[in-house]
């Protein structure tokens, strides 16, 4: 999270995610048509990482509905009605909520597991299947 909207912001986030997860070849990166993701700098970074770009259709909000829903939940649960005095307070509030959402919040669509629990079970099942 930075006080600017430069392409380097999404490029750095992509690099951080790639190094943490080391995805297999063939990864698809889906985004809206924001200027950062459409930029030559970011598109070249995707190519350098061997990642295929996917973008929402122009003017079609339904293509990005899951992401927009996530941001709506974050704002409702963590930010609305709060007076945050500093950018640091806002950053901390967002990071705390994201940690809760990914590690502790149970999702009915995931069989009442957190996203991290679901992912761990998915990887375990793949490892057992491969063995």
Backbone atoms as SQL, in Angstrom:
CREATE TABLE atoms (id INTEGER PRIMARY KEY, chain TEXT, resi INTEGER, resn TEXT, atom TEXT, x REAL, y REAL, z REAL);
INSERT INTO atoms VALUES
  (1, 'A', 1, 'UNK', 'N', 0.858, -1.167, 0.000),
  (2, 'A', 1, 'UNK', 'CA', 0.000, 0.000, 0.000),
  (3, 'A', 1, 'UNK', 'C', 0.904, 1.229, 0.000),
  (4, 'A', 2, 'UNK', 'N', 0.655, 2.096, -0.955),
  (5, 'A', 2, 'UNK', 'CA', 1.481, 3.286, -1.102),
  (6, 'A', 2, 'UNK', 'C', 0.594, 4.503, -1.333),
  (7, 'A', 3, 'UNK', 'N', 1.133, 5.691, -1.165),
  (8, 'A', 3, 'UNK', 'CA', 0.335, 6.907, -1.385),
  (9, 'A', 3, 'UNK', 'C', 0.268, 7.310, -2.863),
  (10, 'A', 4, 'UNK', 'N', 0.596, 6.409, -3.772),
  (11, 'A', 4, 'UNK', 'CA', 0.558, 6.710, -5.198),
  (12, 'A', 4, 'UNK', 'C', -0.087, 5.557, -5.949),
  (13, 'A', 5, 'UNK', 'N', -0.400, 5.789, -7.207),
  (14, 'A', 5, 'UNK', 'CA', -1.029, 4.765, -8.045),
  (15, 'A', 5, 'UNK', 'C', -0.165, 4.462, -9.270),
  (16, 'A', 6, 'UNK', 'N', 1.130, 4.385, -9.090),
  (17, 'A', 6, 'UNK', 'CA', 2.035, 4.109, -10.199),
  (18, 'A', 6, 'UNK', 'C', 2.017, 2.626, -10.540),
  (19, 'A', 7, 'UNK', 'N', 2.413, 2.309, -11.762),
  (20, 'A', 7, 'UNK', 'CA', 2.472, 0.913, -12.212),
  (21, 'A', 7, 'UNK', 'C', 3.427, 0.090, -11.350),
  (22, 'A', 8, 'UNK', 'N', 4.443, 0.727, -10.802),
  (23, 'A', 8, 'UNK', 'CA', 5.398, -0.003, -9.965),
  (24, 'A', 8, 'UNK', 'C', 4.721, -0.634, -8.743),
  (25, 'A', 9, 'UNK', 'N', 3.611, -0.064, -8.304),
  (26, 'A', 9, 'UNK', 'CA', 2.896, -0.604, -7.148),
  (27, 'A', 9, 'UNK', 'C', 2.370, -2.010, -7.442),
  (28, 'A', 10, 'UNK', 'N', 1.690, -2.180, -8.573),
  (29, 'A', 10, 'UNK', 'CA', 1.165, -3.515, -8.907),
  (30, 'A', 10, 'UNK', 'C', 2.293, -4.437, -9.353),
  (31, 'A', 11, 'UNK', 'N', 3.306, -3.876, -9.962),
  (32, 'A', 11, 'UNK', 'CA', 4.467, -4.686, -10.365),
  (33, 'A', 11, 'UNK', 'C', 5.178, -5.246, -9.135),
  (34, 'A', 12, 'UNK', 'N', 5.364, -4.431, -8.115),
  (35, 'A', 12, 'UNK', 'CA', 5.995, -4.890, -6.875),
  (36, 'A', 12, 'UNK', 'C', 5.116, -5.910, -6.153),
  (37, 'A', 13, 'UNK', 'N', 3.802, -5.695, -6.147),
  (38, 'A', 13, 'UNK', 'CA', 2.879, -6.646, -5.511),
  (39, 'A', 13, 'UNK', 'C', 2.920, -7.990, -6.229),
  (40, 'A', 14, 'UNK', 'N', 2.990, -7.955, -7.547),
  (41, 'A', 14, 'UNK', 'CA', 3.094, -9.195, -8.319),
  (42, 'A', 14, 'UNK', 'C', 4.385, -9.937, -7.988),
  (43, 'A', 15, 'UNK', 'N', 5.479, -9.220, -7.935),
  (44, 'A', 15, 'UNK', 'CA', 6.764, -9.851, -7.614),
  (45, 'A', 15, 'UNK', 'C', 6.729, -10.467, -6.213),
  (46, 'A', 16, 'UNK', 'N', 6.156, -9.757, -5.252),
  (47, 'A', 16, 'UNK', 'CA', 6.054, -10.279, -3.893),
  (48, 'A', 16, 'UNK', 'C', 5.214, -11.563, -3.884),
  (49, 'A', 17, 'UNK', 'N', 4.085, -11.553, -4.565),
  (50, 'A', 17, 'UNK', 'CA', 3.221, -12.742, -4.610),
  (51, 'A', 17, 'UNK', 'C', 3.929, -13.898, -5.310),
  (52, 'A', 18, 'UNK', 'N', 4.633, -13.608, -6.403),
  (53, 'A', 18, 'UNK', 'CA', 5.318, -14.675, -7.133),
  (54, 'A', 18, 'UNK', 'C', 6.392, -15.329, -6.269),
  (55, 'A', 19, 'UNK', 'N', 7.195, -14.525, -5.590),
  (56, 'A', 19, 'UNK', 'CA', 8.268, -15.075, -4.748),
  (57, 'A', 19, 'UNK', 'C', 7.726, -15.862, -3.567),
  (58, 'A', 20, 'UNK', 'N', 6.584, -15.445, -3.044),
  (59, 'A', 20, 'UNK', 'CA', 5.990, -16.182, -1.916),
  (60, 'A', 20, 'UNK', 'C', 5.383, -17.506, -2.351),
  (61, 'A', 21, 'UNK', 'N', 4.773, -17.544, -3.533),
  (62, 'A', 21, 'UNK', 'CA', 4.013, -18.714, -3.953),
  (63, 'A', 21, 'UNK', 'C', 4.690, -19.577, -5.007),
  (64, 'A', 22, 'UNK', 'N', 5.587, -18.992, -5.779),
  (65, 'A', 22, 'UNK', 'CA', 6.270, -19.736, -6.846),
  (66, 'A', 22, 'UNK', 'C', 5.274, -20.528, -7.703),
  (67, 'A', 23, 'UNK', 'N', 4.372, -19.843, -8.384),
  (68, 'A', 23, 'UNK', 'CA', 3.326, -20.549, -9.138),
  (69, 'A', 23, 'UNK', 'C', 3.891, -21.339, -10.321),
  (70, 'A', 24, 'UNK', 'N', 3.155, -22.371, -10.684),
  (71, 'A', 24, 'UNK', 'CA', 3.529, -23.174, -11.851),
  (72, 'A', 24, 'UNK', 'C', 3.342, -22.341, -13.115),
  (73, 'A', 25, 'UNK', 'N', 3.982, -22.787, -14.170),
  (74, 'A', 25, 'UNK', 'CA', 3.840, -22.106, -15.459),
  (75, 'A', 25, 'UNK', 'C', 2.378, -22.101, -15.870),
  (76, 'A', 26, 'UNK', 'N', 1.988, -21.073, -16.589),
  (77, 'A', 26, 'UNK', 'CA', 0.625, -20.996, -17.088),
  (78, 'A', 26, 'UNK', 'C', -0.296, -20.143, -16.232),
  (79, 'A', 27, 'UNK', 'N', 0.257, -19.465, -15.228),
  (80, 'A', 27, 'UNK', 'CA', -0.548, -18.618, -14.361),
  (81, 'A', 27, 'UNK', 'C', -1.230, -17.527, -15.185),
  (82, 'A', 28, 'UNK', 'N', -2.483, -17.244, -14.848),
  (83, 'A', 28, 'UNK', 'CA', -3.238, -16.170, -15.489),
  (84, 'A', 28, 'UNK', 'C', -3.482, -15.087, -14.450),
  (85, 'A', 29, 'UNK', 'N', -3.139, -13.855, -14.767),
  (86, 'A', 29, 'UNK', 'CA', -3.347, -12.712, -13.888),
  (87, 'A', 29, 'UNK', 'C', -4.542, -11.941, -14.415),
  (88, 'A', 30, 'UNK', 'N', -5.627, -11.917, -13.639),
  (89, 'A', 30, 'UNK', 'CA', -6.834, -11.198, -14.065),
  (90, 'A', 30, 'UNK', 'C', -6.935, -9.873, -13.330),
  (91, 'A', 31, 'UNK', 'N', -7.282, -8.832, -14.050),
  (92, 'A', 31, 'UNK', 'CA', -7.437, -7.508, -13.447),
  (93, 'A', 31, 'UNK', 'C', -8.515, -6.732, -14.191),
  (94, 'A', 32, 'UNK', 'N', -8.820, -5.569, -13.635),
  (95, 'A', 32, 'UNK', 'CA', -9.690, -4.659, -14.368),
  (96, 'A', 32, 'UNK', 'C', -8.815, -3.895, -15.366),
  (97, 'A', 33, 'UNK', 'N', -9.347, -2.867, -15.956),
  (98, 'A', 33, 'UNK', 'CA', -8.596, -2.115, -16.963),
  (99, 'A', 33, 'UNK', 'C', -7.968, -0.850, -16.388),
  (100, 'A', 34, 'UNK', 'N', -7.566, -0.906, -15.130),
  (101, 'A', 34, 'UNK', 'CA', -6.897, 0.233, -14.508),
  (102, 'A', 34, 'UNK', 'C', -5.597, 0.562, -15.221),
  (103, 'A', 35, 'UNK', 'N', -5.221, 1.821, -15.176),
  (104, 'A', 35, 'UNK', 'CA', -4.045, 2.269, -15.926),
  (105, 'A', 35, 'UNK', 'C', -2.772, 1.552, -15.497),
  (106, 'A', 36, 'UNK', 'N', -2.672, 1.167, -14.224),
  (107, 'A', 36, 'UNK', 'CA', -1.465, 0.493, -13.750),
  (108, 'A', 36, 'UNK', 'C', -1.325, -0.875, -14.417),
  (109, 'A', 37, 'UNK', 'N', -2.425, -1.619, -14.489),
  (110, 'A', 37, 'UNK', 'CA', -2.378, -2.968, -15.072),
  (111, 'A', 37, 'UNK', 'C', -2.297, -2.940, -16.595),
  (112, 'A', 38, 'UNK', 'N', -2.767, -1.864, -17.189),
  (113, 'A', 38, 'UNK', 'CA', -2.689, -1.727, -18.655),
  (114, 'A', 38, 'UNK', 'C', -1.346, -1.168, -19.118),
  (115, 'A', 39, 'UNK', 'N', -0.575, -0.645, -18.190),
  (116, 'A', 39, 'UNK', 'CA', 0.674, 0.023, -18.561),
  (117, 'A', 39, 'UNK', 'C', 1.645, -0.936, -19.240),
  (118, 'A', 40, 'UNK', 'N', 2.469, -0.385, -20.105),
  (119, 'A', 40, 'UNK', 'CA', 3.505, -1.190, -20.772),
  (120, 'A', 40, 'UNK', 'C', 4.443, -1.805, -19.733),
  (121, 'A', 41, 'UNK', 'N', 4.780, -1.020, -18.709),
  (122, 'A', 41, 'UNK', 'CA', 5.689, -1.503, -17.661),
  (123, 'A', 41, 'UNK', 'C', 5.150, -2.781, -17.020),
  (124, 'A', 42, 'UNK', 'N', 3.864, -2.788, -16.659),
  (125, 'A', 42, 'UNK', 'CA', 3.292, -3.952, -16.005),
  (126, 'A', 42, 'UNK', 'C', 3.095, -5.110, -16.985),
  (127, 'A', 43, 'UNK', 'N', 2.666, -4.807, -18.188),
  (128, 'A', 43, 'UNK', 'CA', 2.470, -5.864, -19.186),
  (129, 'A', 43, 'UNK', 'C', 3.796, -6.549, -19.530),
  (130, 'A', 44, 'UNK', 'N', 4.865, -5.778, -19.610),
  (131, 'A', 44, 'UNK', 'CA', 6.191, -6.372, -19.848),
  (132, 'A', 44, 'UNK', 'C', 6.610, -7.236, -18.657),
  (133, 'A', 45, 'UNK', 'N', 6.296, -6.780, -17.439),
  (134, 'A', 45, 'UNK', 'CA', 6.628, -7.572, -16.246),
  (135, 'A', 45, 'UNK', 'C', 5.898, -8.913, -16.286),
  (136, 'A', 46, 'UNK', 'N', 4.624, -8.910, -16.668),
  (137, 'A', 46, 'UNK', 'CA', 3.886, -10.171, -16.775),
  (138, 'A', 46, 'UNK', 'C', 4.573, -11.110, -17.757),
  (139, 'A', 47, 'UNK', 'N', 4.957, -10.577, -18.906),
  (140, 'A', 47, 'UNK', 'CA', 5.634, -11.410, -19.907),
  (141, 'A', 47, 'UNK', 'C', 6.951, -11.952, -19.377),
  (142, 'A', 48, 'UNK', 'N', 7.714, -11.095, -18.683),
  (143, 'A', 48, 'UNK', 'CA', 8.993, -11.533, -18.115),
  (144, 'A', 48, 'UNK', 'C', 8.817, -12.678, -17.116),
  (145, 'A', 49, 'UNK', 'N', 7.709, -12.680, -16.375),
  (146, 'A', 49, 'UNK', 'CA', 7.429, -13.714, -15.374),
  (147, 'A', 49, 'UNK', 'C', 6.722, -14.917, -16.001),
  (148, 'A', 50, 'UNK', 'N', 6.411, -14.840, -17.293),
  (149, 'A', 50, 'UNK', 'CA', 5.721, -15.945, -17.950),
  (150, 'A', 50, 'UNK', 'C', 4.260, -16.053, -17.540),
  (151, 'A', 51, 'UNK', 'N', 3.647, -14.931, -17.244),
  (152, 'A', 51, 'UNK', 'CA', 2.261, -14.888, -16.779),
  (153, 'A', 51, 'UNK', 'C', 1.384, -14.292, -17.881),
  (154, 'A', 52, 'UNK', 'N', 0.259, -14.928, -18.090),
  (155, 'A', 52, 'UNK', 'CA', -0.677, -14.471, -19.115),
  (156, 'A', 52, 'UNK', 'C', -1.638, -13.443, -18.514),
  (157, 'A', 53, 'UNK', 'N', -1.866, -12.351, -19.219),
  (158, 'A', 53, 'UNK', 'CA', -2.770, -11.301, -18.761),
  (159, 'A', 53, 'UNK', 'C', -4.202, -11.611, -19.173),
  (160, 'A', 54, 'UNK', 'N', -5.126, -11.309, -18.290),
  (161, 'A', 54, 'UNK', 'CA', -6.558, -11.398, -18.552),
  (162, 'A', 54, 'UNK', 'C', -7.167, -10.130, -17.990),
  (163, 'A', 55, 'UNK', 'N', -8.018, -9.471, -18.759),
  (164, 'A', 55, 'UNK', 'CA', -8.630, -8.231, -18.273),
  (165, 'A', 55, 'UNK', 'C', -10.137, -8.271, -18.473),
  (166, 'A', 56, 'UNK', 'N', -10.808, -7.572, -17.574),
  (167, 'A', 56, 'UNK', 'CA', -12.245, -7.421, -17.685),
  (168, 'A', 56, 'UNK', 'C', -12.590, -6.773, -19.018),
  (169, 'A', 57, 'UNK', 'N', -13.762, -7.103, -19.501),
  (170, 'A', 57, 'UNK', 'CA', -14.222, -6.434, -20.707),
  (171, 'A', 57, 'UNK', 'C', -14.538, -4.981, -20.373),
  (172, 'A', 58, 'UNK', 'N', -14.352, -4.110, -21.335),
  (173, 'A', 58, 'UNK', 'CA', -14.582, -2.683, -21.136),
  (174, 'A', 58, 'UNK', 'C', -16.038, -2.443, -20.727),
  (175, 'A', 59, 'UNK', 'N', -16.194, -1.751, -19.606),
  (176, 'A', 59, 'UNK', 'CA', -17.519, -1.386, -19.136),
  (177, 'A', 59, 'UNK', 'C', -18.340, -2.536, -18.573),
  (178, 'A', 60, 'UNK', 'N', -17.711, -3.679, -18.283),
  (179, 'A', 60, 'UNK', 'CA', -18.452, -4.831, -17.771),
  (180, 'A', 60, 'UNK', 'C', -18.024, -5.119, -16.334),
  (181, 'A', 61, 'UNK', 'N', -18.790, -4.589, -15.386),
  (182, 'A', 61, 'UNK', 'CA', -18.433, -4.747, -13.968),
  (183, 'A', 61, 'UNK', 'C', -18.561, -6.190, -13.499),
  (184, 'A', 62, 'UNK', 'N', -19.332, -7.014, -14.203),
  (185, 'A', 62, 'UNK', 'CA', -19.541, -8.402, -13.765),
  (186, 'A', 62, 'UNK', 'C', -18.270, -9.226, -13.864),
  (187, 'A', 63, 'UNK', 'N', -17.350, -8.850, -14.739),
  (188, 'A', 63, 'UNK', 'CA', -16.099, -9.598, -14.874),
  (189, 'A', 63, 'UNK', 'C', -15.245, -9.532, -13.618),
  (190, 'A', 64, 'UNK', 'N', -15.424, -8.508, -12.830),
  (191, 'A', 64, 'UNK', 'CA', -14.604, -8.312, -11.638),
  (192, 'A', 64, 'UNK', 'C', -15.432, -8.382, -10.361),
  (193, 'A', 65, 'UNK', 'N', -16.606, -8.982, -10.427),
  (194, 'A', 65, 'UNK', 'CA', -17.530, -8.994, -9.285),
  (195, 'A', 65, 'UNK', 'C', -16.926, -9.584, -8.011),
  (196, 'A', 66, 'UNK', 'N', -16.196, -10.721, -8.067),
  (197, 'A', 66, 'UNK', 'CA', -15.642, -11.251, -6.806),
  (198, 'A', 66, 'UNK', 'C', -14.672, -10.286, -6.123),
  (199, 'A', 67, 'UNK', 'N', -13.855, -9.613, -6.913),
  (200, 'A', 67, 'UNK', 'CA', -12.900, -8.664, -6.331),
  (201, 'A', 67, 'UNK', 'C', -13.619, -7.452, -5.761),
  (202, 'A', 68, 'UNK', 'N', -14.609, -6.939, -6.505),
  (203, 'A', 68, 'UNK', 'CA', -15.362, -5.793, -6.001),
  (204, 'A', 68, 'UNK', 'C', -16.108, -6.157, -4.721),
  (205, 'A', 69, 'UNK', 'N', -16.600, -7.382, -4.628),
  (206, 'A', 69, 'UNK', 'CA', -17.271, -7.852, -3.414),
  (207, 'A', 69, 'UNK', 'C', -16.297, -7.868, -2.238),
  (208, 'A', 70, 'UNK', 'N', -15.075, -8.342, -2.477),
  (209, 'A', 70, 'UNK', 'CA', -14.056, -8.360, -1.427),
  (210, 'A', 70, 'UNK', 'C', -13.795, -6.954, -0.910),
  (211, 'A', 71, 'UNK', 'N', -13.608, -5.986, -1.827),
  (212, 'A', 71, 'UNK', 'CA', -13.327, -4.613, -1.386),
  (213, 'A', 71, 'UNK', 'C', -14.520, -4.038, -0.631),
  (214, 'A', 72, 'UNK', 'N', -15.732, -4.369, -1.069),
  (215, 'A', 72, 'UNK', 'CA', -16.921, -3.904, -0.357),
  (216, 'A', 72, 'UNK', 'C', -16.976, -4.447, 1.058),
  (217, 'A', 73, 'UNK', 'N', -16.654, -5.730, 1.226),
  (218, 'A', 73, 'UNK', 'CA', -16.639, -6.332, 2.565),
  (219, 'A', 73, 'UNK', 'C', -15.586, -5.676, 3.442),
  (220, 'A', 74, 'UNK', 'N', -14.408, -5.432, 2.883),
  (221, 'A', 74, 'UNK', 'CA', -13.339, -4.785, 3.648),
  (222, 'A', 74, 'UNK', 'C', -13.797, -3.417, 4.137),
  (223, 'A', 75, 'UNK', 'N', -14.357, -2.625, 3.249),
  (224, 'A', 75, 'UNK', 'CA', -14.778, -1.273, 3.626),
  (225, 'A', 75, 'UNK', 'C', -15.869, -1.313, 4.691),
  (226, 'A', 76, 'UNK', 'N', -16.850, -2.181, 4.506),
  (227, 'A', 76, 'UNK', 'CA', -17.958, -2.261, 5.452),
  (228, 'A', 76, 'UNK', 'C', -17.494, -2.747, 6.813),
  (229, 'A', 77, 'UNK', 'N', -16.674, -3.785, 6.839),
  (230, 'A', 77, 'UNK', 'CA', -16.270, -4.407, 8.097),
  (231, 'A', 77, 'UNK', 'C', -15.156, -3.660, 8.819),
  (232, 'A', 78, 'UNK', 'N', -14.340, -2.930, 8.081),
  (233, 'A', 78, 'UNK', 'CA', -13.132, -2.410, 8.695),
  (234, 'A', 78, 'UNK', 'C', -12.980, -0.888, 8.650),
  (235, 'A', 79, 'UNK', 'N', -13.581, -0.238, 7.675),
  (236, 'A', 79, 'UNK', 'CA', -13.275, 1.179, 7.494),
  (237, 'A', 79, 'UNK', 'C', -14.443, 2.131, 7.708),
  (238, 'A', 80, 'UNK', 'N', -15.635, 1.767, 7.253),
  (239, 'A', 80, 'UNK', 'CA', -16.772, 2.686, 7.361),
  (240, 'A', 80, 'UNK', 'C', -17.045, 3.054, 8.812),
  (241, 'A', 81, 'UNK', 'N', -17.264, 4.330, 9.048),
  (242, 'A', 81, 'UNK', 'CA', -17.584, 4.803, 10.383),
  (243, 'A', 81, 'UNK', 'C', -16.375, 5.048, 11.274),
  (244, 'A', 82, 'UNK', 'N', -15.204, 4.704, 10.807),
  (245, 'A', 82, 'UNK', 'CA', -13.992, 4.913, 11.604),
  (246, 'A', 82, 'UNK', 'C', -13.309, 6.205, 11.184),
  (247, 'A', 83, 'UNK', 'N', -12.739, 6.862, 12.135),
  (248, 'A', 83, 'UNK', 'CA', -11.935, 8.049, 11.849),
  (249, 'A', 83, 'UNK', 'C', -10.477, 7.638, 11.999),
  (250, 'A', 84, 'UNK', 'N', -9.799, 7.529, 10.886),
  (251, 'A', 84, 'UNK', 'CA', -8.394, 7.124, 10.887),
  (252, 'A', 84, 'UNK', 'C', -7.545, 8.380, 10.732),
  (253, 'A', 85, 'UNK', 'N', -6.702, 8.625, 11.700),
  (254, 'A', 85, 'UNK', 'CA', -5.944, 9.882, 11.746),
  (255, 'A', 85, 'UNK', 'C', -4.763, 9.899, 10.785),
  (256, 'A', 86, 'UNK', 'N', -4.202, 8.733, 10.503),
  (257, 'A', 86, 'UNK', 'CA', -2.998, 8.703, 9.677),
  (258, 'A', 86, 'UNK', 'C', -3.107, 7.607, 8.615),
  (259, 'A', 87, 'UNK', 'N', -2.271, 7.727, 7.618),
  (260, 'A', 87, 'UNK', 'CA', -2.177, 6.686, 6.589),
  (261, 'A', 87, 'UNK', 'C', -1.751, 5.360, 7.233),
  (262, 'A', 88, 'UNK', 'N', -0.865, 5.423, 8.229),
  (263, 'A', 88, 'UNK', 'CA', -0.414, 4.213, 8.928),
  (264, 'A', 88, 'UNK', 'C', -1.582, 3.494, 9.602),
  (265, 'A', 89, 'UNK', 'N', -2.487, 4.258, 10.238),
  (266, 'A', 89, 'UNK', 'CA', -3.673, 3.652, 10.853),
  (267, 'A', 89, 'UNK', 'C', -4.536, 2.958, 9.809),
  (268, 'A', 90, 'UNK', 'N', -4.713, 3.597, 8.670),
  (269, 'A', 90, 'UNK', 'CA', -5.519, 2.998, 7.599),
  (270, 'A', 90, 'UNK', 'C', -4.852, 1.732, 7.076),
  (271, 'A', 91, 'UNK', 'N', -3.559, 1.786, 6.869),
  (272, 'A', 91, 'UNK', 'CA', -2.816, 0.610, 6.399),
  (273, 'A', 91, 'UNK', 'C', -2.947, -0.536, 7.394),
  (274, 'A', 92, 'UNK', 'N', -2.766, -0.236, 8.674),
  (275, 'A', 92, 'UNK', 'CA', -2.878, -1.276, 9.701),
  (276, 'A', 92, 'UNK', 'C', -4.279, -1.872, 9.734),
  (277, 'A', 93, 'UNK', 'N', -5.302, -1.042, 9.595),
  (278, 'A', 93, 'UNK', 'CA', -6.686, -1.534, 9.614),
  (279, 'A', 93, 'UNK', 'C', -6.929, -2.482, 8.439),
  (280, 'A', 94, 'UNK', 'N', -6.442, -2.122, 7.269),
  (281, 'A', 94, 'UNK', 'CA', -6.621, -2.974, 6.087),
  (282, 'A', 94, 'UNK', 'C', -5.848, -4.280, 6.252),
  (283, 'A', 95, 'UNK', 'N', -4.598, -4.204, 6.684),
  (284, 'A', 95, 'UNK', 'CA', -3.797, -5.415, 6.850),
  (285, 'A', 95, 'UNK', 'C', -4.376, -6.344, 7.916),
  (286, 'A', 96, 'UNK', 'N', -4.875, -5.778, 9.008),
  (287, 'A', 96, 'UNK', 'CA', -5.508, -6.604, 10.045),
  (288, 'A', 96, 'UNK', 'C', -6.726, -7.326, 9.490),
  (289, 'A', 97, 'UNK', 'N', -7.543, -6.600, 8.736),
  (290, 'A', 97, 'UNK', 'CA', -8.748, -7.224, 8.181),
  (291, 'A', 97, 'UNK', 'C', -8.397, -8.303, 7.169),
  (292, 'A', 98, 'UNK', 'N', -7.410, -8.041, 6.331),
  (293, 'A', 98, 'UNK', 'CA', -7.010, -9.044, 5.326),
  (294, 'A', 98, 'UNK', 'C', -6.477, -10.304, 6.011),
  (295, 'A', 99, 'UNK', 'N', -5.728, -10.156, 7.080),
  (296, 'A', 99, 'UNK', 'CA', -5.236, -11.324, 7.824),
  (297, 'A', 99, 'UNK', 'C', -6.407, -12.104, 8.405),
  (298, 'A', 100, 'UNK', 'N', -7.374, -11.394, 8.989),
  (299, 'A', 100, 'UNK', 'CA', -8.572, -12.050, 9.506),
  (300, 'A', 100, 'UNK', 'C', -9.303, -12.792, 8.388),
  (301, 'A', 101, 'UNK', 'N', -9.536, -12.109, 7.279),
  (302, 'A', 101, 'UNK', 'CA', -10.306, -12.672, 6.171),
  (303, 'A', 101, 'UNK', 'C', -9.648, -13.941, 5.620),
  (304, 'A', 102, 'UNK', 'N', -8.355, -13.924, 5.486),
  (305, 'A', 102, 'UNK', 'CA', -7.648, -15.063, 4.887),
  (306, 'A', 102, 'UNK', 'C', -7.355, -16.197, 5.858),
  (307, 'A', 103, 'UNK', 'N', -7.157, -15.886, 7.132),
  (308, 'A', 103, 'UNK', 'CA', -6.715, -16.909, 8.081),
  (309, 'A', 103, 'UNK', 'C', -7.783, -17.381, 9.058),
  (310, 'A', 104, 'UNK', 'N', -8.761, -16.521, 9.368),
  (311, 'A', 104, 'UNK', 'CA', -9.721, -16.904, 10.405),
  (312, 'A', 104, 'UNK', 'C', -11.180, -16.890, 9.965),
  (313, 'A', 105, 'UNK', 'N', -11.536, -16.076, 8.990),
  (314, 'A', 105, 'UNK', 'CA', -12.945, -15.982, 8.590),
  (315, 'A', 105, 'UNK', 'C', -13.358, -17.252, 7.865),
  (316, 'A', 106, 'UNK', 'N', -14.442, -17.856, 8.323),
  (317, 'A', 106, 'UNK', 'CA', -14.949, -19.071, 7.689),
  (318, 'A', 106, 'UNK', 'C', -15.852, -18.690, 6.518),
  (319, 'A', 107, 'UNK', 'N', -15.670, -19.387, 5.407),
  (320, 'A', 107, 'UNK', 'CA', -16.408, -19.089, 4.181),
  (321, 'A', 107, 'UNK', 'C', -17.325, -20.266, 3.867),
  (322, 'A', 108, 'UNK', 'N', -18.604, -20.006, 3.765),
  (323, 'A', 108, 'UNK', 'CA', -19.541, -21.098, 3.479),
  (324, 'A', 108, 'UNK', 'C', -19.234, -21.748, 2.128),
  (325, 'A', 109, 'UNK', 'N', -18.774, -20.955, 1.172),
  (326, 'A', 109, 'UNK', 'CA', -18.466, -21.507, -0.157),
  (327, 'A', 109, 'UNK', 'C', -17.236, -22.412, -0.141),
  (328, 'A', 110, 'UNK', 'N', -16.487, -22.395, 0.957),
  (329, 'A', 110, 'UNK', 'CA', -15.300, -23.245, 1.108),
  (330, 'A', 110, 'UNK', 'C', -15.532, -24.332, 2.157),
  (331, 'A', 111, 'UNK', 'N', -16.779, -24.661, 2.387),
  (332, 'A', 111, 'UNK', 'CA', -17.083, -25.693, 3.376),
  (333, 'A', 111, 'UNK', 'C', -16.797, -25.246, 4.798),
  (334, 'A', 112, 'UNK', 'N', -16.986, -23.963, 5.056),
  (335, 'A', 112, 'UNK', 'CA', -16.756, -23.374, 6.375),
  (336, 'A', 112, 'UNK', 'C', -15.313, -23.524, 6.844),
  (337, 'A', 113, 'UNK', 'N', -14.412, -23.307, 5.899),
  (338, 'A', 113, 'UNK', 'CA', -12.982, -23.215, 6.182),
  (339, 'A', 113, 'UNK', 'C', -12.538, -21.801, 5.846),
  (340, 'A', 114, 'UNK', 'N', -11.401, -21.395, 6.405),
  (341, 'A', 114, 'UNK', 'CA', -10.805, -20.126, 5.982),
  (342, 'A', 114, 'UNK', 'C', -10.122, -20.369, 4.634),
  (343, 'A', 115, 'UNK', 'N', -9.863, -19.320, 3.862),
  (344, 'A', 115, 'UNK', 'CA', -9.147, -19.531, 2.595),
  (345, 'A', 115, 'UNK', 'C', -7.811, -20.250, 2.776),
  (346, 'A', 116, 'UNK', 'N', -7.065, -19.931, 3.839),
  (347, 'A', 116, 'UNK', 'CA', -5.776, -20.586, 4.058),
  (348, 'A', 116, 'UNK', 'C', -5.956, -22.061, 4.398),
  (349, 'A', 117, 'UNK', 'N', -6.965, -22.398, 5.212),
  (350, 'A', 117, 'UNK', 'CA', -7.230, -23.797, 5.526),
  (351, 'A', 117, 'UNK', 'C', -7.623, -24.558, 4.264),
  (352, 'A', 118, 'UNK', 'N', -8.467, -23.927, 3.456),
  (353, 'A', 118, 'UNK', 'CA', -8.909, -24.556, 2.221),
  (354, 'A', 118, 'UNK', 'C', -7.719, -24.825, 1.297),
  (355, 'A', 119, 'UNK', 'N', -6.860, -23.831, 1.162),
  (356, 'A', 119, 'UNK', 'CA', -5.698, -23.980, 0.299),
  (357, 'A', 119, 'UNK', 'C', -4.767, -25.077, 0.818),
  (358, 'A', 120, 'UNK', 'N', -4.529, -25.100, 2.109),
  (359, 'A', 120, 'UNK', 'CA', -3.658, -26.139, 2.680),
  (360, 'A', 120, 'UNK', 'C', -4.220, -27.533, 2.416),
  (361, 'A', 121, 'UNK', 'N', -5.520, -27.711, 2.596),
  (362, 'A', 121, 'UNK', 'CA', -6.129, -29.012, 2.328),
  (363, 'A', 121, 'UNK', 'C', -6.049, -29.372, 0.849),
  (364, 'A', 122, 'UNK', 'N', -6.188, -28.371, -0.013),
  (365, 'A', 122, 'UNK', 'CA', -6.101, -28.611, -1.451),
  (366, 'A', 122, 'UNK', 'C', -4.696, -29.105, -1.815),
  (367, 'A', 123, 'UNK', 'N', -3.656, -28.432, -1.268),
  (368, 'A', 123, 'UNK', 'CA', -2.279, -28.854, -1.535),
  (369, 'A', 123, 'UNK', 'C', -2.007, -30.251, -0.982),
  (370, 'A', 124, 'UNK', 'N', -2.510, -30.534, 0.221),
  (371, 'A', 124, 'UNK', 'CA', -2.324, -31.860, 0.806),
  (372, 'A', 124, 'UNK', 'C', -2.966, -32.936, -0.063),
  (373, 'A', 125, 'UNK', 'N', -4.151, -32.682, -0.554),
  (374, 'A', 125, 'UNK', 'CA', -4.845, -33.625, -1.419),
  (375, 'A', 125, 'UNK', 'C', -4.066, -33.855, -2.716),
  (376, 'A', 126, 'UNK', 'N', -3.493, -32.793, -3.263),
  (377, 'A', 126, 'UNK', 'CA', -2.680, -32.930, -4.484),
  (378, 'A', 126, 'UNK', 'C', -1.430, -33.757, -4.223),
  (379, 'A', 127, 'UNK', 'N', -0.788, -33.517, -3.073),
  (380, 'A', 127, 'UNK', 'CA', 0.416, -34.283, -2.733),
  (381, 'A', 127, 'UNK', 'C', 0.102, -35.765, -2.545),
  (382, 'A', 128, 'UNK', 'N', -0.986, -36.065, -1.867),
  (383, 'A', 128, 'UNK', 'CA', -1.380, -37.461, -1.658),
  (384, 'A', 128, 'UNK', 'C', -1.714, -38.141, -2.982),
  (385, 'A', 129, 'UNK', 'N', -2.367, -37.398, -3.872),
  (386, 'A', 129, 'UNK', 'CA', -2.750, -37.930, -5.176),
  (387, 'A', 129, 'UNK', 'C', -1.504, -38.237, -6.016),
  (388, 'A', 130, 'UNK', 'N', -0.486, -37.375, -5.895),
  (389, 'A', 130, 'UNK', 'CA', 0.743, -37.534, -6.672),
  (390, 'A', 130, 'UNK', 'C', 1.611, -38.681, -6.139),
  (391, 'A', 131, 'UNK', 'N', 1.446, -39.006, -4.867),
  (392, 'A', 131, 'UNK', 'CA', 2.292, -40.045, -4.231),
  (393, 'A', 131, 'UNK', 'C', 1.925, -41.447, -4.632);
